Amino acid sequence: MNDNSGAPNPPRFPQLTMAQLNPEQRPLAEEIIKFSSVGIGGPYNIMLRSPVFLRRMLDLLDYLRWNTSLPLRLNEFAILIVGRRWRSQVEWYAHMPIATKAGLPESIIADLKQKKRPEGMRDDEAIVYDFCTELAATHEVSDETFERAKRILGEQQVVDLVAVSGTYVTVAMLLSVAQAMPPEGKELPFKPGEL
């Protein structure tokens, strides 16, 4: 973000380096580096400021990212739905390639990025979209949407879908407050002024 002069503001949470980390933060950072495409950047740079919170989030993310009952394609679709709704540059930057690799069609990703209900979705993709969008917009889901989700996904996947969506809202909020951006030199997924 810029102030009125057009000059960039200093980062709200300057990027931490391994040398700056205290003994409580360092083992968490070492764990993050093993799996993160952004190292200790992105949301981890922010969460490192609260090591107890970060420890709990890493445990939750371990389940929600790699051990959830949802197929990876649907899990990443849910994350992209949250990222698009929050216009989260970092979430979209980090998760769009994972979603593509997991088999989410590029046409669905492109429609979502344009804030359109994607065309050509499979039944499971359509219910993930409808469920997550309805829950975010109205803070509830209708009986019809819930029953459809339960029929297509099953109870455990419905619970995991809510959990991944809510967790990535938290991540999007952290990134928003920090005004975090993708790594320098990388193209912004959402252009300035684009809704």
URGIQUI-V645637 format. One record per residue. PHI is phi in degrees with one decimal (* if undefined). PSI is psi in whole degrees, 0 to 359 (NA if undefined). NEAR is the number of other C-alpha atoms within 12 Angstrom. Layout:
phi/psi/near
PHI/PSI/NEAR
PHI/PSI/NEAR
This chain:
phi/psi/near
*/156/18
-117.2/154/12
-85.0/188/9
-66.0/340/8
-80.3/349/8
89.8/353/8
-79.5/141/9
-65.0/142/12
-76.6/153/16
-64.6/153/14
-59.0/141/19
-66.5/323/19
-125.1/91/25
-53.2/146/21
-61.7/125/27
-78.2/151/25
-114.2/162/20
-57.7/324/22
-65.8/335/12
-84.2/347/17
-75.9/143/21
-86.6/174/17
-61.1/335/14
-78.2/327/19
-82.6/324/29
-56.8/312/24
-63.8/328/19
-66.2/316/33
-63.1/319/35
-62.9/323/21
-66.4/316/20
-62.8/317/30
-59.1/333/19
-68.6/337/13
-128.7/343/18
-84.9/132/24
-74.2/344/21
-111.1/16/26
58.1/226/25
-94.5/22/33
-86.0/197/30
54.8/223/37
-69.0/337/43
-69.6/326/41
-58.5/323/38
-75.8/310/32
-66.8/335/32
-60.2/338/39
-69.2/345/27
-130.6/81/20
-56.9/323/23
-66.7/315/15
-59.1/313/20
-58.9/317/30
-57.9/315/24
-65.6/319/17
-66.0/320/26
-61.8/320/27
-64.2/317/19
-65.9/314/21
-64.8/329/29
-58.2/317/20
-70.9/309/21
-68.8/336/31
-93.5/322/34
-122.5/349/21
-129.6/8/17
-65.5/160/25
-76.1/342/24
-74.5/140/33
-58.7/147/27
-55.1/321/29
-57.3/317/34
-76.9/323/44
-61.6/313/45
-69.1/327/39
-60.9/315/50
-60.5/318/49
-64.1/318/47
-65.5/324/45
-60.9/315/49
-64.7/313/44
-58.5/319/41
-69.8/317/39
-60.4/320/32
-88.3/357/31
53.5/44/34
-85.3/104/40
-56.8/314/37
-70.4/317/40
-60.0/314/44
-64.7/314/39
-57.4/316/30
-78.3/324/29
-100.0/341/36
-60.9/314/35
-64.9/326/23
-67.3/317/28
-62.4/317/31
-62.5/313/25
-63.2/329/17
-77.8/354/19
104.5/8/22
-72.9/122/33
-57.6/140/26
-60.2/329/23
-64.9/324/19
-67.8/317/30
-62.3/317/39
-63.9/316/26
-62.9/315/21
-59.1/316/33
-60.8/328/31
-85.8/8/20
63.8/34/24
-108.9/150/17
-68.8/119/24
-60.4/141/27
-90.3/156/19
73.7/23/17
-76.1/146/24
-70.1/168/18
-57.5/318/18
-70.4/325/29
-68.5/319/36
-63.5/319/29
-72.0/325/34
-61.7/314/45
-61.8/309/41
-64.0/317/30
-63.1/307/40
-64.7/320/43
-68.3/316/35
-64.4/316/25
-62.4/317/27
-68.2/321/25
-77.6/322/17
-113.4/352/12
65.2/24/13
-161.3/170/17
-126.5/143/24
-68.9/162/18
-58.5/319/14
-61.5/313/15
-65.9/318/24
-62.0/313/27
-63.8/321/17
-63.5/317/23
-63.6/316/31
-64.3/321/23
-68.1/317/18
-81.5/319/22
-100.8/327/28
92.6/161/19
-62.8/315/18
-62.6/317/18
-67.1/328/31
-64.0/315/33
-61.6/314/24
-65.6/326/34
-63.8/315/45
-62.2/317/35
-64.7/316/27
-67.3/320/40
-62.5/312/40
-64.8/320/26
-64.4/318/30
-76.5/343/40
-66.5/317/30
-58.8/314/26
-61.5/316/34
-61.7/321/35
-63.8/315/26
-59.4/314/30
-64.5/322/32
-66.0/312/27
-60.5/322/21
-79.0/349/29
55.4/41/27
-72.9/146/35
-129.6/162/36
-58.9/167/26
-53.7/148/21
-55.2/138/12
90.4/351/7
-91.5/144/14
-67.4/138/15
-74.3/131/22
-60.7/321/29
-116.4/121/27
-74.3/152/14
-55.0/135/12
85.3/345/7
-76.8/130/13
-78.9/NA/14
